[in-house]
Amino acid sequence: MASTVGCIRYCSGSSIRSSGVESAARWSKEKLVAVDHVERVMTYEIVESNIGFESYVSTVRVSPRSEGCVIEWGFTVDPVGGGLSLDDLVNKYEKALGVITKNMEDAFTGT
């Protein structure tokens, strides 16, 4: 089952630079550390990658609202390699999340 603590997933794709331009393919192996189905929270960590992180742990929480939900995603990372500042990393993730959000909205509206 995909939500079993300890399972590992392989993620790959083009990296989006903070400038918005795609760069070389990036990959990571991510281990599921914790899942709480009642609270709708999961935590995972990168165990191997070519991204440049020495340590990366992320928590995703889905909180219901009167109309829909809010997805909160937080992470701790140390250090950010390859000359990437924390601000650059946050900008990069914001752009990627914008793309994901648009793809989800398009899927729901059929555009």
N, C-alpha and C positions, 0 to 999 in steps of 0.2 A: 504494500500500500504506500502511495506517495507521501502520506503524512506521518510516516513512522519516524520517530526520533532516531537520528543516526544515519538515515538514508542520505545519499550524496547525489546531487544532480550536476550535470555538465551544462554550462551556459556559454554560448559563443555568439559573436556578432561584431559588426563594425563599431568601433568606439567613436563617440561624438566628441570632438574637441570643444573646448570652451568657446572657440570662435564659430562653432556651428558646423564645421566641415568634418566629414567622416574621415577617419584614418584607418590604419591597418587593423586586421581582425584581432580581436581580443577574446580570451576565454578564461573561465574559472570553474573550479569544482567547489560546490557549496554544500556544506553539511547542515542538515536540519538539527538544531540544538534543542528547541522546545516548541511545543504546540499546545495551545489551550483553545479547544473548539468552542467552549462556552463563552469565553471572553473574546474570541476571535483574534487571537494574537499568535504570532509565530516568530521565532528567532532563528537565524542561520548565521554561519560563519564561512568565510572563504578559507579552504584548506590548501588550495594550490591554484596558481594563476600565472598569467604573464602580464598582469596589470601593474605590478609594482608595489603592492601592499605587503607589509610585514605582518599586519594583523588587521582583520576586518570582521566586525560583528554587526548585524543589522536586525532590527525588530520592526515588524509590520503589524499594525493594529487596524481593524475595521470597526468603526463605531457607527451604529445606526442613528439616523436622524429622522425627523418627521417625514421628509421626502428623500429617500435614498440613504446614502451613507457617506462617511468621511474616511478616507484611508490615510493613516499616519505612518510615515516611514522615517525611521531614525537610524543612524549608524555611528559607530566609533571606528576610527581607522588610525593606524600608526605604523610607520610613517607613510606619507604619500611619496612614492618614488618618482623618478623620471623628471624631476624639476617641476612637478605639478604642485602648486600651492593649495591650501585648503579651500580658499575662495574659488580657484579654478575648478577644483573637484566639485564643489557645490554647484557652480554654474553649469558644469557638464551634466550633473545629475538632474538639475532643473530642466535643461533642454531635453534630455532623454525622457523625463517624466511627462513633459509637454507632448512629445511625440506619442507616448503610450496613451495618454489621456485622449488625444485626438483620434487615435486608432479605435479606442473603446467607444467614444462618442459616435464615430462613423459607423461602427458595427451595430450600434443600437438604433441609429436612425436610418440605416440602409444606404448611406451615401458612399 
